[in-house]
């Protein structure tokens, strides 16, 4: 959530920033917010003035009684006030609820260096690693490779859970765990503390970390409970600090976490949708940082570089992409993606997202920092995928696939798999 004072004091700057997103609905929402803020403050002022009048009459009545004078006129005047005050308070509460709902829907303000563009076709590649290779033989779809190696079972998963799920087994399952340990070990060596989050969150916490109107359609709600399955481990790790003041000396807080993630989104996004790439359940290692406002741009760059180190370590070609104004989403002020080379489709596909959310989540969740007895400020929050293992598995199954259907294990992962160098079929 952005600062309402900024809207009041510099609405034109906010309108200009939102205009870069090229969504007229945002401008209408901003105008609605400005009008609701005006009528709410007018209603609040009227209610406050009437309460002041009520208090003054109470004082007058007490004085008249002390002086032995007739206070009937003041009592009659007082009788009219409770209903008027009740009506004004109800109006104030109604406008405040409407204002709060609008404020929760307004997106973050974009950083100045976010490239202007209408959609993902205008995202800007800022650097690349590796040379994309196309093998001399026809690549098998990654799902077929995984099945042929005894490492995945899609049919039985569909039987018990429906489409969009899978069993991992054998050496592919071990490779999945190797990716997790590889990422955790690398990041803990860089000073990130390891943490495992809850897999369920309540509505209030979820509404603090993301726009449920925008994101809620892909989330799993627990029937009859105020709980959602987490869509990414970023969400509980940010929300864990809600309504807290973090001692300034504790910042920055750097965390690396791992969890399964649950999303309803599965769709036709290109070649080989059957398989591992876009599923209802997947594992992800995530980086989280809470820091002082002036430090967040630097930490944003640090986090994406951390992830690049991981992908370079497993020798997967990739591009780092600066996400444009029309594709960035609600919460981030600036966002990078990493797109890994997928040789079967002959394209780079998104495997990593890293966002600087500035104080947007912190304001929604009331997360501040400061010294005891001193000024308190909102923290900045950042998140960046380290490795989403299912997408990394797709990249490995394609980039390291042999003509015989075997898959070479990247050197950095071999120590996690008993120094095994290749996965072969039975």
Secondary structure, DSSP 8 states (H G I E B T S, - for coil): ---HHHHHH-HHHHHHHHHTT--HHHHHHHHHHHHHHHHHHHHHHHHHHHHHHHHHHHHHHHHHHHTT---HHHHHHHHTHHHHHHHHHHHHHHHHHHHHHHHHHS-----TTS---SSGGG-EEEEEES-----SS----HHHHHHHTT-EEHHHHHHHH-TT--EE-HHHHHHHHHHHHHHHHHHHHTT-EEE---SEE-HHHHHHHS-HHHHGGGS-B-TTSS-EE-S-HHHHHHHTTTT-EEEGGG-SEEEEEEEEEE-------STT-SSSSS-SEEEEEEEEEEE-GGGHHHHHHHHHHHHHHHHHHTT--EEEEE--TTTS-SS-SEEEEEEEEETTTTEEEEEEEEEE-TTHHHHHHT-EEE-TTS-EEE-EEEEEEEEEHHHHHHHHHHHTB-TTS-EE--HHHHGGGTT--EE---
